[in-house]
Amino acid sequence: MFSTEMGSTADGAMKVYLRPETAQGIFVNYLNVQKTGRMKIPFGIAQIGKAFRNEIVARQFIFRMREFEQMEMQFFVKPGTELEWFKKWKEIRLKWHKALGFGDDHYRYHDHEKLAHYANAATDIEFLMPFGFKEVEGIHSRTNFDLSQHEKFSGKNIKYFDPETNESYTPYVIETSIGVDRMFLSIMSASYQEEQLENGESRVVLKLPAALAPVKLAVMPLVKKDGLPEKAREIIDALKFHFNCQYDEKDSIGKRYRRQDAIGTPYCVTVDHQTLEDGCVTLRDRDTMKQERVAIADLDRLIADRVSITSLLKTL
């Protein structure tokens, strides 16, 4: 663990240890969660929190840090089924990464031959960073080591009673662990592009997965007069409860498109004079730059389907 000192003076300081993973809190409390949630094995507990490592040389920007944010899930299974579940979680997790749309060639497995003393299987999901393939997620079969050690040293029984077989046993655990900072770095590095357009111009575009983009939609009046800004504000007021929207009326429409491209906004809506007549707007796609006329009444449904994290998860 990462050791440090705590106290008002150096002489009276007490040595404390910062956790190298968030998992142990889950193991200590897993039986409380199981009983209060009335869960049956298999089930999982996930959480996010700070973790610390004594990195000798912190390097490669935010890829390797001494203090980082970690997301972990501990999935509790019946002994003897752990390798089957390990294989299943390997497939599910890689499928989730690939669903982000950066290309299957950006991912690969790195199966561990040399295992930690508590594991009987382990693999990393590696992503093609600007500095080569690097680990973004680890998947491990931790056996029952953690739970049995907590039981041994606490002196408390934390075995799970299986009502289907009428037996008590210490569950085995499959762990998936992602560094949030590494995930952020992989998404940003893969999303940032400088494109040469057919007219000879170039554009900076952040091709964030629509489900992860912080701003989902920008609404723009073609000109700042003739009632177009008011109409654009009406659309914003109708959609702002469903998506994070931006309103932009400054500069030419082309420059406004470029601004939204640079922050990764998936869709732009342009309100023009025809909108006031037929109730339709121009919907522009960030990646293809294609435009289509759609009814204002259909915007909520169309955009929700394309930018929702639910839609992404349904593809798994």
C-alpha positions as CSV (number, residue, x, y, z in Angstrom):
1,M,0.0,0.0,0.0
2,F,1.0,3.7,-0.4
3,S,2.2,4.9,3.0
4,T,2.2,8.5,4.3
5,E,2.2,10.3,7.6
6,M,-0.7,12.2,9.4
7,G,-0.2,14.6,12.3
8,S,0.3,18.2,13.3
9,T,4.1,17.7,13.8
10,A,6.7,15.4,12.3
11,D,7.6,13.9,15.7
12,G,4.1,13.1,16.6
13,A,3.0,11.9,13.1
14,M,1.2,8.6,12.7
15,K,1.9,6.4,9.8
16,V,-1.2,5.7,7.6
17,Y,-1.7,3.7,4.5
18,L,-3.7,4.8,1.4
19,R,-5.6,2.1,-0.4
20,P,-4.2,0.7,-3.6
21,E,-7.7,-0.4,-4.8
22,T,-11.4,0.2,-3.9
23,A,-12.2,-3.5,-3.8
24,Q,-11.7,-4.3,-0.2
25,G,-14.5,-2.1,1.0
26,I,-16.8,-4.2,-1.2
27,F,-15.5,-7.5,0.3
28,V,-16.0,-6.3,3.9
29,N,-19.6,-5.3,3.2
30,Y,-20.7,-7.8,0.6
31,L,-22.8,-9.8,3.0
32,N,-24.7,-6.7,4.2
33,V,-25.4,-5.8,0.6
34,Q,-26.5,-9.3,-0.2
35,K,-28.9,-9.5,2.7
36,T,-30.4,-6.1,2.5
37,G,-30.8,-6.4,-1.2
38,R,-32.1,-10.0,-0.9
39,M,-29.7,-11.0,-3.7
40,K,-28.8,-14.5,-4.9
41,I,-25.5,-15.5,-6.3
42,P,-24.4,-14.6,-8.9
43,F,-24.5,-10.8,-8.3
44,G,-22.1,-7.9,-8.5
45,I,-21.3,-4.8,-6.5
46,A,-19.7,-1.8,-8.3
47,Q,-18.3,1.4,-7.0
48,I,-16.0,4.3,-7.9
49,G,-13.4,6.0,-5.7
50,K,-9.9,7.2,-5.2
51,A,-7.0,4.8,-5.2
52,F,-3.2,5.3,-4.7
53,R,-0.1,3.6,-6.1
54,N,3.6,4.2,-5.3
55,E,4.5,4.8,-8.9
56,I,8.3,5.3,-9.0
57,V,8.2,7.3,-12.2
58,A,4.7,8.8,-13.0
59,R,4.7,9.4,-16.7
60,Q,2.7,9.5,-20.0
61,F,0.5,12.4,-19.0
62,I,-2.5,11.1,-16.9
63,F,-1.9,7.4,-17.9
64,R,0.2,6.7,-14.8
65,M,-0.4,8.7,-11.6
66,R,0.1,8.2,-7.9
67,E,-3.5,9.3,-7.2
68,F,-6.3,8.2,-9.6
69,E,-10.0,7.5,-9.9
70,Q,-10.9,3.8,-10.1
71,M,-14.1,2.0,-11.1
72,E,-14.4,-1.6,-9.9
73,M,-17.0,-4.3,-9.9
74,Q,-16.7,-7.5,-7.8
75,F,-19.0,-10.2,-9.2
76,F,-19.7,-13.0,-6.7
77,V,-20.1,-16.5,-8.1
78,K,-20.4,-20.1,-7.0
79,P,-17.1,-21.9,-6.6
80,G,-16.3,-24.0,-9.7
81,T,-18.1,-21.6,-12.0
82,E,-15.6,-18.8,-11.8
83,L,-13.7,-19.5,-15.0
84,E,-16.9,-19.7,-17.0
85,W,-17.9,-16.3,-15.6
86,F,-14.4,-14.9,-16.2
87,K,-14.7,-15.8,-19.9
88,K,-18.2,-14.2,-20.0
89,W,-17.1,-11.0,-18.4
90,K,-14.1,-10.8,-20.8
91,E,-16.5,-10.9,-23.7
92,I,-19.0,-8.4,-22.2
93,R,-16.4,-5.8,-21.2
94,L,-14.6,-5.9,-24.6
95,K,-18.0,-5.6,-26.4
96,W,-18.7,-2.5,-24.3
97,H,-15.5,-0.9,-25.2
98,K,-16.0,-1.7,-28.9
99,A,-19.5,-0.2,-28.8
100,L,-18.0,3.2,-28.3
101,G,-17.1,3.1,-32.0
102,F,-13.4,3.7,-32.2
103,G,-12.8,0.6,-34.3
104,D,-12.2,-3.0,-33.3
105,D,-8.5,-2.7,-34.3
106,H,-8.0,-0.3,-31.3
107,Y,-8.5,-3.1,-28.8
108,R,-6.8,-6.3,-27.8
109,Y,-6.6,-8.8,-24.9
110,H,-3.4,-9.3,-23.0
111,D,-3.8,-12.6,-21.0
112,H,-1.5,-12.9,-18.0
113,E,0.8,-15.9,-17.8
114,K,2.3,-14.8,-14.5
115,L,-0.6,-14.5,-12.1
116,A,-1.0,-12.7,-8.8
117,H,-1.0,-15.1,-5.8
118,Y,-4.7,-14.7,-5.3
119,A,-5.8,-15.2,-8.9
120,N,-6.4,-18.2,-11.2
121,A,-7.0,-16.2,-14.4
122,A,-6.4,-12.6,-15.4
123,T,-6.4,-10.5,-18.6
124,D,-6.1,-6.9,-19.6
125,I,-8.1,-5.0,-22.2
126,E,-5.6,-2.8,-24.0
127,F,-6.3,0.3,-26.1
128,L,-4.2,1.8,-28.8
129,M,-3.0,5.0,-27.2
130,P,-0.8,7.5,-29.1
131,F,2.1,5.8,-27.4
132,G,1.1,2.2,-28.2
133,F,-1.2,-0.4,-26.8
134,K,-1.8,0.2,-23.0
135,E,-4.1,-1.3,-20.4
136,V,-7.4,0.5,-19.7
137,E,-9.2,-2.3,-17.9
138,G,-8.2,-5.4,-15.9
139,I,-10.4,-8.5,-15.5
140,H,-9.4,-11.0,-12.8
141,S,-10.6,-14.2,-11.3
142,R,-9.7,-13.5,-7.6
143,T,-10.9,-16.9,-6.3
144,N,-12.1,-16.7,-2.7
145,F,-8.8,-15.2,-1.4
146,D,-10.1,-11.8,-0.3
147,L,-13.2,-13.1,1.5
148,S,-11.4,-15.9,3.2
149,Q,-8.7,-13.6,4.5
150,H,-11.2,-11.1,5.8
151,E,-13.0,-14.0,7.5
152,K,-9.8,-15.4,9.0
153,F,-8.5,-12.2,10.5
154,S,-11.8,-10.7,11.6
155,G,-13.0,-14.0,13.2
156,K,-16.5,-13.4,11.7
157,N,-18.4,-15.8,9.5
158,I,-19.0,-14.1,6.1
159,K,-20.0,-17.2,4.2
160,Y,-23.0,-17.0,1.8
161,F,-25.9,-19.4,2.4
162,D,-27.3,-20.8,-0.8
163,P,-31.0,-21.5,-0.4
164,E,-31.1,-23.6,-3.5
165,T,-28.5,-26.2,-2.3
166,N,-28.8,-25.6,1.4
167,E,-25.1,-25.1,1.8
168,S,-22.8,-22.3,3.0
169,Y,-19.7,-21.4,1.1
170,T,-17.3,-18.6,0.5
171,P,-18.1,-17.1,-3.0
172,Y,-15.4,-16.8,-5.7
173,V,-15.1,-13.3,-7.2
174,I,-14.6,-12.0,-10.8
175,E,-13.3,-8.5,-10.8
176,T,-13.4,-5.8,-13.5
177,S,-11.4,-2.7,-12.8
178,I,-11.1,0.5,-14.9
179,G,-9.0,3.5,-14.3
180,V,-11.3,6.5,-15.1
181,D,-8.3,8.7,-16.0
182,R,-7.0,6.2,-18.5
183,M,-10.5,5.7,-19.9
184,F,-10.8,9.5,-20.3
185,L,-7.3,9.7,-22.0
186,S,-8.2,6.8,-24.4
187,I,-11.5,8.5,-25.5
188,M,-10.0,11.9,-25.9
189,S,-7.0,10.7,-27.9
190,A,-9.1,8.6,-30.2
191,S,-11.8,11.3,-30.6
192,Y,-9.6,14.2,-31.5
193,Q,-9.1,14.6,-35.3
194,E,-8.0,17.3,-37.7
195,E,-9.8,16.7,-41.0
196,Q,-9.1,18.2,-44.5
197,L,-12.3,19.1,-46.2
198,E,-13.1,18.9,-49.9
199,N,-13.1,22.8,-50.2
200,G,-9.5,22.9,-49.0
201,E,-10.4,24.0,-45.5
202,S,-9.6,22.0,-42.3
203,R,-11.6,21.4,-39.2
204,V,-10.8,20.3,-35.7
205,V,-13.5,17.8,-34.6
206,L,-13.8,15.8,-31.4
207,K,-15.7,12.6,-32.4
208,L,-16.8,11.7,-28.9
209,P,-19.3,8.8,-28.7
210,A,-22.7,10.6,-28.7
211,A,-23.7,8.9,-25.4
212,L,-20.6,10.4,-23.7
213,A,-20.6,13.9,-25.3
214,P,-21.2,16.5,-22.6
215,V,-23.2,18.7,-25.0
216,K,-25.8,16.8,-27.0
217,L,-27.3,19.5,-29.1
218,A,-26.7,23.1,-30.3
219,V,-29.6,25.2,-31.5
220,M,-28.7,28.1,-33.8
221,P,-30.9,30.8,-35.6
222,L,-29.6,31.4,-39.1
223,V,-29.7,35.2,-38.5
224,K,-30.3,37.3,-35.4
225,K,-33.6,38.8,-36.6
226,D,-37.0,38.1,-38.1
227,G,-38.1,36.0,-35.1
228,L,-35.6,33.2,-35.6
229,P,-33.8,33.7,-32.2
230,E,-37.2,33.5,-30.5
231,K,-38.0,30.3,-32.3
232,A,-34.6,28.8,-31.5
233,R,-35.2,29.7,-27.8
234,E,-38.5,27.9,-27.9
235,I,-36.8,24.7,-29.1
236,I,-34.1,25.0,-26.4
237,D,-36.8,25.4,-23.7
238,A,-38.6,22.3,-25.0
239,L,-35.4,20.1,-25.1
240,K,-33.2,21.4,-22.2
241,F,-34.9,19.1,-19.7
242,H,-33.9,16.1,-21.8
243,F,-30.4,17.1,-23.1
244,N,-27.6,19.5,-22.3
245,C,-28.2,22.0,-25.1
246,Q,-26.3,25.2,-26.2
247,Y,-27.7,28.2,-27.9
248,D,-25.3,30.1,-30.3
249,E,-26.1,33.1,-32.5
250,K,-22.7,34.7,-32.8
251,D,-20.7,34.7,-36.1
252,S,-21.5,32.9,-39.4
253,I,-23.3,29.5,-39.3
254,G,-20.1,27.9,-40.6
255,K,-18.0,29.2,-37.7
256,R,-20.7,28.1,-35.2
257,Y,-20.6,24.6,-36.7
258,R,-16.8,24.5,-36.2
259,R,-17.1,25.6,-32.6
260,Q,-19.5,22.7,-31.9
261,D,-17.3,20.3,-33.8
262,A,-14.4,21.2,-31.6
263,I,-16.2,20.4,-28.3
264,G,-17.8,17.2,-29.7
265,T,-21.4,18.2,-29.9
266,P,-23.1,15.4,-32.0
267,Y,-25.9,17.4,-33.5
268,C,-26.7,21.0,-34.5
269,V,-30.1,22.4,-35.2
270,T,-30.4,25.4,-37.5
271,V,-33.6,27.5,-37.4
272,D,-34.2,29.4,-40.7
273,H,-37.0,31.4,-42.3
274,Q,-38.7,28.3,-43.7
275,T,-38.9,27.0,-40.1
276,L,-41.5,29.6,-39.4
277,E,-43.6,28.4,-42.2
278,D,-43.4,24.6,-42.0
279,G,-42.2,23.9,-38.5
280,C,-39.1,22.0,-39.7
281,V,-35.4,22.6,-38.9
282,T,-32.1,21.5,-40.4
283,L,-30.4,18.8,-38.3
284,R,-26.7,18.5,-38.9
285,D,-24.6,15.4,-38.0
286,R,-21.1,16.2,-36.6
287,D,-19.2,13.3,-38.1
288,T,-20.7,13.1,-41.6
289,M,-21.7,16.8,-41.8
290,K,-24.8,15.7,-43.6
291,Q,-28.0,17.7,-43.1
292,E,-31.6,16.7,-43.1
293,R,-34.9,18.5,-42.6
294,V,-36.8,17.2,-39.6
295,A,-40.0,18.4,-37.9
296,I,-39.5,20.2,-34.6
297,A,-42.0,17.8,-33.0
298,D,-39.7,14.9,-33.9
299,L,-36.4,16.3,-32.5
300,D,-36.8,14.9,-29.0
301,R,-37.4,11.4,-30.2
302,L,-34.7,11.4,-32.9
303,I,-32.0,12.8,-30.8
304,A,-32.8,10.8,-27.7
305,D,-32.5,7.6,-29.7
306,R,-29.0,8.6,-31.0
307,V,-27.4,10.1,-27.9
308,S,-28.8,8.0,-25.1
309,I,-26.5,5.8,-23.1
310,T,-29.5,3.4,-22.9
311,S,-29.3,3.0,-26.7
312,L,-25.6,2.2,-26.5
313,L,-26.1,-0.4,-23.8
314,K,-28.9,-2.1,-25.7
315,T,-26.3,-3.0,-28.4
316,L,-24.4,-5.2,-26.0
